[in-house]
Amino acid sequence: MRGSRPRSRGDRGVRRTGLLPLARLLDALPVHVRRPPRHAAPGVGDQPPLHPAARAGRPSPRRRQRLSVRLRRPGAQAPHAGDRGRLGGVRVLHFVPYFPPERLGGVGEFVAGLHEGLLGKGHVSTVVTTGRRSGAGVHRIARRPLVWFFKTSLWARRGRTYDVVHLQAGEALPVLLALRLLRLLLGGGPKVLTTFHVSFVGISASFRPYALGGRTFADETRALVYRTLVSWLHRVLDRVTIILSDQVNTISRQSRAEVLGSDDDQLHPVIYYGLADLDEGDDGSVATGSVVPSPVELLYAGSGGHRKRVAALSFVLQEVRRSVPDARLRIVGFTPQSEPRVAALLAELGLTEHVDFAGVKTSAQLPEFYARARVLVVPSAYEGLPFVILEAMRSGLPVVATRVSGHPEAIEDGVNGFLVDLDDPEQLAQRCVELLQDDGLAERLGRAARETFLQRFDIDRQLRRYIEIYQCLRGH
């Protein structure tokens, strides 16, 4: 028959999925054809094992011999064609729902450090995020997280020019679904690594009412319902993302146990956050040109909210001042206007004049606040592995934190800091008093905290682990 051709197994596959017309339309477009690179078989222990989804989706030897197809517009050159093999560098595309400097902390800081580190080591790194102003290698495609969530799918075709697409939990599920569809239609494409930072089961539990100082603290009903629904939605997105990802890792063992129900270091590696060390004598004030803050005894650095248990700060300060009458508390990260209940409680206890609200600061400004405090207080009900603890340890500042989530993986009680029970401001205050009244103890714990940072939370260690995974995924 005129124009007929034998149907391949690929045609039969897309016919079964109902996508044959779309596949033939794609075949009619101009294409760039290349042969996939050949990789030597790794020796034992050369590469970490892949997530089961990656092994299940690995092409057969016959399929690896076929030509892989990559779409491009007529007249356009293959994007970044020379970058893939350059000095063994990898091309990584990151999707993250927020990114500095428009929003600070958390997963955005993690991706920022990873992005800068990859570029510094000669790899190719691109970030797709929210915000107003794009920059070199950073594309802000929407202002609102929900709009960004759906617009990520538009990056699927461009994502096929990268070796690895790195997602943060289920925050960019649309692009993952689109990449999977293109992999089904065209074969090949990037591998997907997903990093989980928190468990939304743990976050949901932290929304419950709690009691301090004979008072009960609870979110408004509307806020509680909204957060519960959002948490449930995140859990659904995360489960689908786990199934579709080629590799999954977490940032703490506790997160891995809660999200994946796993303790397998080979299958689901834990890679702790890493930070660049400060230059000797650098406390951040020179770099930022800001006014040097006055010394204080207690420091809280972080956002407000029910999960952070910021109401406990008032009771902690009240207890500490009974033993250290001149003690002051500095709060960095929120204001009296953003947390009116905290401001009202401080006023009720007569502590307003003993608290300094410094407002929101950048990560580059925080070292000067760590350098002028004697104890960092972390009363949170749930965290993944908070950057503030690692930043304080880097500065040699003793930390008193609740014994929850990832805190015990950084702090060894009585060795490089103190851990206390959740919602026990008296115990937290007691540990603070011990540090304030015993300079030798504070110096010993601060020195041990810095040693822990250097050994386990250095940025080079984190980069090395992720680059190993990127290269392993590219090789498969």
C-alpha positions in Angstrom: 0.0 0.0 0.0 1.3 3.5 -0.9 3.0 5.2 2.0 2.7 2.2 4.2 5.6 1.0 6.4 6.0 -1.9 8.8 4.8 -1.0 12.3 7.5 -1.2 14.9 7.1 -2.3 18.5 7.3 1.3 19.5 4.2 2.1 17.3 2.3 -0.8 18.9 3.2 0.6 22.3 2.0 4.1 21.6 -1.1 2.6 19.9 -2.0 0.8 23.1 -1.7 4.1 25.0 -3.9 5.9 22.5 -1.0 8.4 21.6 -0.2 7.1 18.1 -1.5 10.3 16.3 0.6 12.5 18.6 3.7 10.3 18.1 3.4 10.5 14.3 3.0 14.3 14.5 6.2 14.5 16.6 7.9 12.2 14.0 7.2 14.8 11.3 9.0 17.6 13.1 12.7 18.3 12.4 14.8 16.4 14.9 18.4 16.2 16.1 19.7 12.7 16.1 22.5 11.4 18.2 23.8 8.1 19.5 23.6 7.6 23.3 27.0 7.7 25.0 28.6 4.3 25.9 29.5 3.8 29.5 31.9 1.2 30.8 30.4 -1.3 33.2 31.1 0.0 36.7 33.1 -2.0 39.1 31.8 -3.2 42.4 31.1 -0.2 44.6 31.8 2.4 41.9 28.2 3.7 41.9 25.4 3.6 44.4 22.4 1.5 43.5 19.5 3.2 41.9 16.0 3.7 43.2 13.7 0.7 42.0 11.9 3.0 39.6 15.2 3.7 37.8 16.0 0.0 37.5 12.5 -0.7 36.3 12.7 2.0 33.7 16.2 1.2 32.4 16.1 0.5 28.7 17.1 -3.0 27.4 20.4 -3.4 25.5 18.5 -3.5 22.2 16.8 -0.2 23.0 20.1 1.4 24.1 21.4 0.7 20.6 18.6 2.7 19.0 19.0 6.3 18.0 17.6 8.7 20.7 15.5 11.5 19.4 15.4 15.1 20.8 13.0 17.7 19.5 14.1 21.1 18.4 12.6 23.9 16.5 13.4 24.3 12.7 16.6 26.2 12.3 17.6 26.0 15.9 20.8 24.4 17.2 20.8 21.6 19.7 21.0 23.4 23.0 24.2 23.3 24.9 25.5 20.4 22.8 29.1 20.7 24.0 28.4 20.8 27.7 27.5 17.2 28.4 30.9 15.7 28.0 32.9 18.7 29.2 35.4 17.4 31.8 32.8 15.0 33.0 30.5 17.8 34.0 26.8 17.2 34.6 23.9 19.4 33.6 21.3 19.8 36.4 17.9 21.5 36.3 16.5 22.4 39.7 12.8 23.1 40.5 12.2 24.8 43.8 9.1 26.8 44.9 11.1 29.7 46.4 14.6 31.0 46.2 16.7 33.7 47.8 16.7 36.6 48.1 13.0 37.0 47.6 12.3 34.4 50.3 14.9 33.2 52.7 15.5 29.9 54.5 14.6 26.3 54.1 14.7 24.5 50.8 15.5 27.7 48.9 18.8 28.1 50.8 19.6 24.5 50.1 19.1 24.8 46.4 21.0 28.1 46.3 24.0 26.5 48.0 23.9 23.5 45.6 23.4 25.7 42.6 26.4 27.9 43.4 28.6 25.0 44.3 27.8 23.2 41.0 28.6 26.3 39.0 31.8 26.8 41.0 33.0 23.3 40.1 32.4 23.7 36.4 29.0 21.9 36.1 25.9 23.3 34.5 23.1 24.3 36.9 19.8 26.0 36.2 17.1 27.0 38.7 13.4 27.3 37.9 11.5 29.1 40.8 9.1 31.9 41.7 9.6 35.6 42.1 9.9 38.8 40.1 13.5 39.1 38.8 15.4 36.4 37.0 19.1 36.2 37.0 22.0 34.3 35.6 20.9 30.7 35.7 17.8 31.5 37.7 14.4 31.6 35.9 11.5 33.0 37.9 8.5 31.8 35.9 5.7 32.9 38.2 5.0 35.0 41.3 2.6 32.7 43.0 3.5 29.2 44.1 0.3 27.7 42.7 0.8 29.3 39.2 4.5 28.1 39.3 3.3 24.6 40.2 1.4 24.2 36.9 3.8 26.3 34.7 6.7 23.9 35.6 5.2 21.5 33.0 6.1 24.0 30.3 9.8 23.2 31.0 9.5 19.5 30.2 10.9 19.8 26.7 13.8 22.0 27.8 14.4 19.7 30.7 15.2 16.9 28.2 18.5 18.8 27.4 19.7 18.1 30.9 21.3 15.0 32.5 19.3 15.3 35.8 16.2 17.1 36.9 16.4 17.7 40.7 13.0 18.2 42.5 12.2 19.1 46.1 9.5 16.7 47.3 6.3 16.8 45.2 6.5 20.6 44.6 6.9 20.2 40.8 4.8 17.2 40.0 3.5 18.6 36.7 7.0 18.7 35.1 7.7 15.2 36.4 4.5 13.9 34.7 5.4 15.7 31.5 8.9 14.3 31.5 7.6 10.8 32.0 5.2 11.2 29.1 8.0 12.4 26.8 10.1 9.5 28.0 7.3 7.2 27.0 6.9 8.8 23.6 10.5 9.5 22.6 12.6 7.4 24.9 15.6 8.7 26.8 15.5 12.0 28.6 16.9 13.1 32.0 16.8 11.1 35.2 14.8 12.6 38.1 16.2 12.9 41.6 13.8 14.0 44.3 15.0 15.2 47.7 12.6 15.1 50.7 13.2 17.6 53.5 10.3 17.1 55.8 7.4 14.8 56.5 4.0 16.3 56.2 2.8 13.7 58.7 5.1 15.3 61.3 4.1 18.8 60.2 0.4 17.9 60.6 1.0 16.6 64.2 2.7 20.0 65.0 -0.5 21.8 64.3 -2.2 20.4 67.4 -3.0 22.6 70.4 -0.4 22.7 73.1 -0.2 24.0 76.7 2.5 26.3 78.2 2.4 28.0 81.6 -1.1 26.9 82.2 -2.4 28.3 78.9 -3.5 26.6 75.8 -2.3 27.7 72.4 -4.1 26.7 69.2 -4.5 28.0 65.7 -7.7 29.5 64.6 -10.2 26.9 63.2 -9.9 28.3 59.6 -6.1 28.2 59.7 -6.1 24.7 61.2 -8.5 23.4 58.5 -6.5 25.1 55.7 -3.2 23.7 56.9 -4.6 20.2 57.4 -5.9 20.2 53.8 -2.6 21.5 52.4 -0.7 18.9 54.4 -2.9 16.1 53.1 -2.5 17.4 49.5 1.3 17.5 49.9 1.3 13.9 51.2 -0.6 12.8 48.0 1.8 14.7 45.8 4.8 13.2 47.6 3.6 9.6 47.2 3.1 10.1 43.4 6.5 11.7 43.2 8.2 8.9 45.0 6.8 6.4 42.5 7.8 8.4 39.4 11.3 9.4 40.5 14.4 7.6 39.4 16.2 8.3 42.7 15.0 9.5 46.1 17.0 10.9 49.0 16.3 12.8 52.3 18.2 15.3 54.4 17.9 13.4 57.7 17.3 9.9 58.9 14.2 10.9 60.7 12.7 12.4 57.5 13.6 9.2 55.6 11.9 7.0 58.2 8.7 9.2 58.2 8.5 9.8 54.4 9.8 6.5 53.0 9.6 4.1 56.0 13.1 3.0 55.1 16.5 2.7 56.8 18.4 1.6 53.7 21.4 3.8 53.2 22.1 2.4 49.8 18.6 2.6 48.3 17.6 5.9 50.0 20.8 7.9 50.9 20.7 10.6 53.6 22.7 13.7 52.6 22.9 16.3 55.3 22.8 20.0 54.5 26.2 21.6 54.0 27.3 25.2 54.5 30.4 27.1 53.4 32.7 27.9 56.3 33.1 31.5 57.4 36.5 33.2 56.8 38.6 33.5 60.0 37.3 36.4 62.0 34.3 37.0 59.7 31.1 37.6 61.6 29.1 38.9 58.6 29.1 42.6 59.5 31.9 43.5 57.1 30.2 41.8 54.2 26.8 43.3 54.8 27.9 46.7 56.0 25.2 46.6 58.7 25.2 48.1 62.2 26.8 45.7 64.7 24.1 44.5 67.1 24.7 44.7 70.9 25.5 41.5 72.8 22.6 39.5 74.2 22.3 36.3 76.2 19.6 34.5 74.2 18.9 34.4 70.5 16.0 33.0 68.4 16.5 32.9 64.6 13.6 31.7 62.5 10.1 32.4 61.3 7.0 32.6 63.5 4.0 30.3 63.6 2.4 27.5 65.6 4.9 24.8 64.5 7.8 27.0 65.7 6.4 27.3 69.2 7.5 30.9 69.4 5.1 31.4 72.3 7.6 29.4 74.4 10.2 32.2 74.1 8.3 34.4 76.6 8.2 31.7 79.3 11.9 30.8 78.6 13.0 34.4 79.1 10.9 34.8 82.2 12.5 31.7 83.8 16.0 32.6 82.7 15.8 36.1 84.2 15.0 34.7 87.6 18.6 33.4 87.7 20.2 35.8 85.3 18.4 39.1 85.9 20.1 41.0 83.1 19.3 38.4 80.4 17.9 39.7 77.1 16.4 37.9 74.2 16.9 38.9 70.5 14.4 37.6 67.9 15.5 37.5 64.3 13.0 36.4 61.7 9.6 37.9 62.6 8.2 41.1 64.1 5.6 42.0 66.7 3.3 42.9 63.8 3.6 39.5 62.2 3.2 37.6 65.6 0.8 39.8 67.7 0.1 37.0 70.1 3.8 36.7 71.0 4.0 40.5 71.5 0.9 40.5 73.7 2.3 37.7 75.8 5.6 39.5 76.3 3.7 42.6 77.3 1.5 40.6 79.8 4.6 39.1 81.4 6.4 42.5 81.6 9.2 41.4 79.2 8.7 43.7 76.3 11.7 46.0 77.2 14.0 43.0 77.5 13.3 41.7 74.0 14.9 43.0 70.8 13.0 42.3 67.5 15.6 42.6 64.8 13.3 41.7 61.9 14.0 39.5 58.9 17.6 39.1 58.0 19.5 37.4 55.2 21.6 34.3 55.7 24.7 36.5 55.0 23.7 38.8 57.9 23.0 36.1 60.5 26.6 35.4 61.5 26.9 38.8 63.2 23.9 37.9 65.3 25.3 34.5 66.2 28.6 36.1 67.2 26.9 38.5 69.6 24.7 35.9 71.4 25.6 33.4 74.1 22.9 30.7 73.5 20.7 29.9 70.5 17.2 28.7 71.5 15.2 26.4 69.2 11.8 25.5 70.7 10.2 24.0 67.5 7.7 21.2 67.5 8.9 19.9 64.1 11.7 20.6 61.7 13.6 18.7 59.0 17.1 19.8 59.8 17.1 23.5 60.4 19.8 25.7 58.9 19.9 27.9 62.0 21.3 25.0 64.1 24.0 24.3 61.6 24.8 28.0 61.2 25.1 28.4 65.0 27.3 25.4 65.2 29.5 26.8 62.5 29.9 30.0 64.6 30.7 27.9 67.7 27.5 29.1 69.4 25.9 26.6 71.9 22.4 25.5 71.0 19.5 24.4 73.2 16.9 22.7 71.1 13.9 20.4 71.4 14.4 16.7 71.0 12.4 16.4 67.8 12.8 15.4 64.1 16.3 16.0 62.8 17.7 17.9 65.8 19.3 14.8 67.5 21.2 14.1 64.3 23.1 17.3 64.7 23.2 17.8 68.4 24.5 15.2 70.9 23.0 16.1 74.2 25.6 17.4 76.7 28.4 17.0 74.1 27.9 19.8 71.5 24.7 21.3 72.7 21.6 20.4 74.8 18.3 18.7 73.8 15.2 19.2 75.9 11.6 17.9 75.8 9.0 19.5 73.6 6.8 22.1 75.2 8.9 22.3 78.4 10.1 25.9 78.7 11.3 25.3 82.3 13.7 22.6 81.1 14.8 24.7 78.2 15.4 27.7 80.5 17.4 25.6 82.9 19.8 24.5 80.2 20.2 28.1 79.1 21.0 29.2 82.6 23.7 26.5 82.9 25.4 27.8 79.8 25.1 31.5 80.9 26.5 30.8 84.4 29.3 28.4 83.3 31.6 30.0 80.7 33.8 26.8 80.6 30.8 24.7 79.7 29.6 27.1 77.1 33.1 27.2 75.5 33.5 23.5 75.5 30.1 22.8 73.9 30.6 25.6 71.4 34.0 24.2 70.4 32.5 20.7 70.0 29.6 22.1 67.9 32.1 23.7 65.5 34.0 20.5 65.2 30.8 18.7 64.4 30.0 21.2 61.7 33.5 20.8 60.1 33.3 17.0 60.1 29.7 16.5 59.0 28.0 19.7 57.6 30.6 21.2 55.3 29.4 22.3 51.8 32.0 20.3 50.0 30.8 17.1 51.6 27.3 17.8 50.5 28.3 18.7 46.9 30.5 15.6 46.6 27.6 13.3 47.5 25.1 14.9 45.1 27.6 15.0 42.2 28.2 11.3 42.8 24.4 10.7 42.5 24.1 13.0 39.4 26.9 11.1 37.6 25.5 7.8 38.5 22.1 8.7 37.2 23.6 10.1 34.0 25.5 6.9 33.5 22.4 4.8 33.6 
